[in-house]
Amino acid sequence: MAISSQKNDDGLMAELNVTPLVDVMLVLLVIFIVTAPLIVPQSMKVNLPKTQAVAQQDQAKNVALFIDAKGALQFDGQSVSDAELSEILKAKGQDPKFQLQIHSDKAVPYGRVAEIMALAQASNVTKLSFVSLSKGK
């Protein structure tokens, strides 16, 4: 039994050409990247839990600011102008526990509410909240 070693150039190629495989995989990857954000929000139906209200740990000093349908301001029970409100907020904005609660009529244009928010921000008020009523069940 003799083992014959012959070199034959007509044999099959033993290597796999991966270039077409990589091309197909890249195309599939691009398709998944493009379609995934469109599919996920529709397929995820989340029922959020209902909880009872929890008391705040740090008791903020809440002060109410009312904006009526005409855009007039009433701060802590007194009618004020924008300039007066700015001065009051600058004095109260130094307290880190101060929180401004905005009670705005639903007929007030967003632009007016944005003006009040900008005025509060310029007066160093860091805590703002908007008060609304919950819908009846």
Order of alpha helices (4+ residues) and beta strands (2+ residues): alpha-beta-beta-beta-alpha-beta-alpha-beta
